[in-house]
């Protein structure tokens, strides 16, 4: 366990050296990777969303594919299709980019719902059905989707059913002035973030180590009191006066897994209430729906999550 923990520490450090000023984002991505959950990255252009995903793929020696989602992308462009070969007089399966280990779905809200739904089965069941045939995806299959938080024209917001398939929604903010200055200095020194292949990043971990770490995370324990605490938070969200839709049972399971992952990263084999609180916002912010009157009042989902955590007593 100590060796795997040290490997994740090195991975976080190496990623932080590339994506400067996003330490919180890096930590939350490590939690999602450990918990085996898919992630939405939301932020304005130029904050390093795509760079972060490409860097992780190189640092863990994982197969990486990217889909640039636009209104004309079809489900077959993601999943693949059977093509008739005139020479062999038979159909040959041409697999789509979804058959990979780390998949970047860039600007996921720019493609129509029919194409968005092509990812549903892959994300939930880790398989794809083509012409009635079920095809398994790699054991490490991690989807990271990006979306712009400012542009709404020409976009197709993800439906609740698909949002619930994502473990985390992470908001990528602007870096602080000190970190942004370091980015400028790195650029002046010749660092080319657009061409990570030229940076010759040395792999920090192997896919097998990530899978082993995921098994280790499952040994992290929760007391019955903490299970009851987590359950109370989930159920209270369904009764919150500012929410039209609370957390689903899937959200509760995701919350539990993320809590165990962050405890493991802290070199502990048990979960504390602080672990549950630490992952509350990324787990819930895309699953909770505000009432119309709360939206008109300018209330933010993260503020509701904060009030939710304050309503349920923390077990001793």
C-alpha positions as CSV (number, residue, x, y, z in Angstrom):
1,X,0.0,0.0,0.0
2,X,2.9,2.4,0.9
3,X,4.6,1.8,-2.5
4,X,1.3,2.5,-4.4
5,X,0.7,5.6,-2.3
6,X,4.1,6.9,-3.1
7,X,3.5,6.3,-6.8
8,X,0.4,8.4,-6.7
9,X,2.2,11.1,-4.9
10,X,4.8,11.2,-7.7
11,X,2.1,11.2,-10.3
12,X,0.4,14.2,-8.6
13,X,3.7,16.0,-8.4
14,X,4.6,15.4,-12.0
15,X,1.1,16.5,-13.2
16,X,1.3,19.6,-11.0
17,X,4.5,20.6,-12.7
18,X,2.8,20.5,-16.1
19,X,-0.6,22.0,-15.1
20,X,0.7,24.8,-12.9
21,X,-1.7,26.3,-10.3
22,X,-4.3,23.6,-10.4
23,X,-3.3,21.5,-7.3
24,X,-7.0,21.1,-6.2
25,X,-7.9,19.8,-9.7
26,X,-5.0,17.4,-9.7
27,X,-5.9,15.9,-6.3
28,X,-9.6,15.5,-7.3
29,X,-8.6,13.8,-10.6
30,X,-6.4,11.4,-8.6
31,X,-9.4,10.6,-6.4
32,X,-11.6,9.9,-9.5
33,X,-8.9,7.8,-11.1
34,X,-8.7,5.7,-7.9
35,X,-12.4,5.4,-7.5
36,X,-12.9,4.4,-11.2
37,X,-15.3,7.2,-11.9
38,X,-15.7,9.4,-15.0
39,X,-15.2,13.1,-14.8
40,X,-16.7,16.3,-16.3
41,X,-14.2,19.2,-16.5
42,X,-16.0,22.6,-16.9
43,X,-14.2,25.8,-17.4
44,X,-13.5,28.7,-19.7
45,X,-11.1,28.0,-22.7
46,X,-7.4,28.1,-22.1
47,X,-7.3,26.8,-18.5
48,X,-5.6,23.5,-19.3
49,X,-8.4,21.0,-19.4
50,X,-7.3,19.1,-22.5
51,X,-3.6,19.4,-21.5
52,X,-4.3,17.9,-18.1
53,X,-5.9,14.8,-19.6
54,X,-3.2,14.3,-22.2
55,X,-0.5,14.6,-19.6
56,X,-2.2,12.0,-17.3
57,X,-2.3,9.5,-20.2
58,X,1.4,9.9,-20.9
59,X,2.4,9.7,-17.2
60,X,0.5,6.4,-16.6
61,X,1.4,4.8,-20.0
62,X,-2.3,4.4,-20.9
63,X,-3.8,4.3,-24.3
64,X,-5.3,7.6,-25.0
65,X,-7.9,8.7,-27.6
66,X,-9.6,12.0,-28.1
67,X,-13.0,12.8,-29.7
68,X,-13.7,16.4,-30.7
69,X,-17.5,16.5,-30.4
70,X,-19.4,18.7,-32.8
71,X,-23.0,18.7,-34.0
72,X,-22.3,16.5,-37.0
73,X,-20.6,13.7,-35.0
74,X,-22.6,10.4,-35.2
75,X,-22.8,7.6,-32.6
76,X,-20.9,5.3,-35.1
77,X,-18.0,7.9,-35.0
78,X,-17.6,7.1,-31.3
79,X,-18.5,3.4,-31.1
80,X,-17.4,2.1,-34.5
81,X,-19.3,0.1,-37.2
82,X,-19.2,-3.1,-39.2
83,X,-17.8,-2.5,-42.7
84,X,-18.3,-4.9,-45.6
85,X,-15.0,-6.1,-47.1
86,X,-15.3,-6.7,-50.9
87,X,-12.3,-9.0,-50.8
88,X,-13.3,-11.3,-48.0
89,X,-17.0,-10.9,-48.7
90,X,-17.6,-10.5,-45.0
91,X,-18.2,-7.8,-42.5
92,X,-15.2,-6.4,-40.5
93,X,-15.6,-4.5,-37.3
94,X,-13.9,-1.2,-37.3
95,X,-13.7,-0.1,-33.6
96,X,-14.3,3.5,-32.7
97,X,-12.2,5.7,-30.4
98,X,-14.3,4.5,-27.4
99,X,-12.1,1.3,-27.3
100,X,-9.3,2.9,-25.3
101,X,-8.2,3.3,-21.7
102,X,-8.5,7.0,-21.3
103,X,-11.0,8.8,-23.5
104,X,-11.3,12.6,-23.8
105,X,-14.7,13.7,-25.0
106,X,-13.9,17.3,-25.8
107,X,-16.8,19.8,-25.7
108,X,-19.4,17.1,-24.9
109,X,-22.3,19.5,-24.8
110,X,-21.7,20.5,-28.5
111,X,-23.0,17.2,-29.8
112,X,-26.7,16.2,-30.1
113,X,-28.4,13.9,-27.5
114,X,-28.3,10.9,-29.8
115,X,-24.5,11.0,-29.9
116,X,-24.2,11.8,-26.2
117,X,-26.3,8.8,-25.4
118,X,-23.8,6.6,-27.3
119,X,-21.5,6.9,-24.3
120,X,-24.2,5.8,-21.7
121,X,-23.7,2.0,-22.0
122,X,-19.9,2.3,-22.2
123,X,-19.7,4.5,-19.1
124,X,-22.0,2.4,-17.0
125,X,-21.5,-1.1,-18.1
126,X,-18.0,-0.9,-19.6
127,X,-19.2,-2.5,-22.8
128,X,-20.5,-1.5,-26.2
129,X,-23.2,-3.2,-28.2
130,X,-22.7,-3.1,-32.0
131,X,-25.3,-4.9,-34.2
132,X,-26.5,-6.9,-31.3
133,X,-23.0,-8.0,-30.2
134,X,-21.6,-7.0,-26.8
135,X,-18.0,-5.9,-26.9
136,X,-16.0,-5.4,-23.7
137,X,-13.9,-2.3,-23.1
138,X,-10.5,-2.3,-21.4
139,X,-10.4,-2.9,-17.6
140,X,-9.1,0.6,-17.2
141,X,-11.7,2.7,-19.0
142,X,-11.9,6.3,-17.9
143,X,-13.9,9.0,-19.6
144,X,-13.1,12.6,-19.1
145,X,-15.5,15.1,-20.8
146,X,-14.9,18.8,-21.1
147,X,-17.4,21.6,-21.6
148,X,-17.4,25.4,-21.8
149,X,-19.2,27.1,-19.0
150,X,-19.8,30.3,-20.9
151,X,-21.1,29.4,-24.3
152,X,-24.7,28.3,-24.5
153,X,-25.6,29.0,-28.1
154,X,-25.5,25.8,-30.2
155,X,-25.0,23.5,-27.2
156,X,-27.0,20.5,-26.0
157,X,-26.9,20.3,-22.1
158,X,-26.3,16.7,-20.9
159,X,-29.5,15.1,-19.6
160,X,-29.8,14.0,-16.0
161,X,-29.4,10.3,-16.9
162,X,-26.0,10.9,-18.4
163,X,-24.8,13.4,-15.8
164,X,-25.5,10.8,-13.2
165,X,-23.0,8.5,-14.9
166,X,-20.1,10.9,-14.0
167,X,-18.5,10.5,-10.6
168,X,-17.2,14.1,-10.5
169,X,-17.9,17.5,-12.0
170,X,-14.8,19.6,-11.5
171,X,-14.8,23.3,-12.1
172,X,-11.5,24.5,-13.6
173,X,-10.8,28.1,-12.4
174,X,-8.1,30.6,-13.4
175,X,-4.8,30.0,-11.6
176,X,-3.6,32.5,-9.1
177,X,-1.2,35.3,-10.2
178,X,1.9,33.5,-8.8
179,X,1.1,30.3,-10.7
180,X,0.2,32.2,-13.9
181,X,3.5,34.0,-13.7
182,X,5.2,30.6,-13.4
183,X,3.4,29.5,-16.6
184,X,4.8,32.5,-18.4
185,X,8.3,31.8,-17.2
186,X,8.0,28.2,-18.3
187,X,6.8,29.3,-21.7
188,X,9.7,31.7,-21.9
189,X,12.1,28.9,-21.0
190,X,10.9,26.9,-24.0
191,X,8.2,24.6,-22.5
192,X,5.7,23.7,-25.2
193,X,2.5,22.5,-23.6
194,X,0.9,22.1,-27.0
195,X,3.3,19.3,-27.9
196,X,3.7,17.1,-24.8
197,X,5.3,14.5,-27.0
198,X,8.3,16.8,-27.4
199,X,8.5,17.3,-23.6
200,X,9.5,13.6,-23.3
201,X,7.5,13.0,-20.2
202,X,8.8,10.0,-18.2
203,X,6.0,7.5,-17.2
204,X,5.4,7.6,-13.5
205,X,3.0,4.6,-13.2
206,X,1.7,1.7,-15.1
207,X,-1.9,0.8,-15.7
208,X,-1.4,-2.4,-13.6
209,X,-0.5,-0.2,-10.6
210,X,-3.6,1.8,-11.0
211,X,-5.7,-1.3,-11.0
212,X,-3.9,-2.7,-8.0
213,X,-4.5,0.6,-6.2
214,X,-8.2,0.4,-6.9
215,X,-8.3,-3.0,-5.3
216,X,-6.5,-1.6,-2.3
217,X,-9.1,1.2,-2.0
218,X,-11.8,-1.4,-1.6
219,X,-10.2,-2.5,1.7
220,X,-10.7,1.0,3.2
221,X,-13.4,0.7,6.0
222,X,-16.4,2.8,7.0
223,X,-18.0,2.5,10.4
224,X,-21.7,2.0,10.6
225,X,-22.0,5.5,12.0
226,X,-20.4,7.0,8.9
227,X,-22.6,4.9,6.6
228,X,-25.6,6.3,8.4
229,X,-24.1,9.8,8.2
230,X,-23.7,9.5,4.4
231,X,-27.2,8.0,4.0
232,X,-28.6,10.9,6.0
233,X,-26.9,13.4,3.7
234,X,-28.2,11.7,0.6
235,X,-31.8,11.5,1.9
236,X,-31.7,15.1,3.2
237,X,-30.8,16.3,-0.2
238,X,-34.1,14.9,-1.5
239,X,-36.0,17.0,1.1
240,X,-34.0,20.2,0.7
241,X,-36.4,23.2,0.1
242,X,-34.1,24.7,-2.6
243,X,-33.8,21.5,-4.6
244,X,-36.1,20.0,-7.2
245,X,-34.0,16.9,-7.5
246,X,-31.8,15.4,-4.8
247,X,-29.0,12.8,-4.9
248,X,-29.8,9.4,-6.5
249,X,-28.8,6.0,-4.9
250,X,-26.1,5.9,-7.6
251,X,-24.8,9.2,-6.2
252,X,-24.6,7.7,-2.7
253,X,-22.5,4.8,-3.9
254,X,-20.3,7.2,-5.9
255,X,-19.9,9.4,-2.8
256,X,-18.9,6.4,-0.7
257,X,-16.3,5.2,-3.2
258,X,-14.8,8.7,-3.6
259,X,-14.6,9.0,0.2
260,X,-12.7,5.8,0.4
261,X,-10.3,6.9,-2.4
262,X,-9.4,10.2,-0.7
263,X,-8.8,8.4,2.6
264,X,-6.5,5.9,0.9
265,X,-4.6,8.8,-0.7
266,X,-4.1,10.2,2.8
267,X,-2.4,6.9,3.9
268,X,-5.4,5.8,6.0
269,X,-7.5,2.5,5.8
270,X,-10.5,4.2,7.3
271,X,-12.8,7.0,6.3
272,X,-13.5,10.1,8.4
273,X,-16.3,12.6,8.2
274,X,-13.9,15.1,6.7
275,X,-13.3,12.7,3.8
276,X,-17.0,12.6,3.1
277,X,-17.2,16.4,3.2
278,X,-14.1,16.9,1.0
279,X,-15.7,15.1,-2.0
280,X,-19.3,16.4,-1.5
281,X,-19.2,19.2,-4.0
282,X,-17.6,17.3,-7.0
283,X,-19.9,14.4,-6.4
284,X,-23.2,16.4,-6.1
285,X,-22.9,19.6,-8.1
286,X,-23.9,18.0,-11.4
287,X,-26.6,15.8,-9.8
288,X,-28.6,18.3,-7.8
289,X,-31.2,20.5,-9.6
290,X,-32.3,23.8,-8.1
291,X,-35.9,24.8,-8.0
292,X,-36.8,27.6,-10.5
293,X,-37.3,30.1,-7.7
294,X,-33.9,29.3,-6.2
295,X,-32.3,29.9,-9.6
296,X,-34.1,33.3,-9.9
297,X,-32.7,34.2,-6.5
298,X,-29.2,33.6,-7.9
299,X,-28.5,30.6,-5.6
300,X,-25.6,28.4,-6.5
301,X,-25.6,24.6,-6.2
302,X,-22.3,24.6,-4.2
303,X,-23.9,26.9,-1.7
304,X,-26.8,24.4,-1.3
305,X,-24.3,21.6,-0.8
306,X,-22.6,23.7,2.0
307,X,-26.0,24.2,3.7
308,X,-26.8,20.5,3.3
309,X,-23.5,19.5,5.1
310,X,-24.4,21.9,7.9
311,X,-27.9,20.4,8.4
312,X,-26.8,16.9,9.2
313,X,-25.0,16.3,12.5
314,X,-21.5,14.9,12.2
315,X,-21.1,11.6,14.1
316,X,-18.4,11.5,16.8
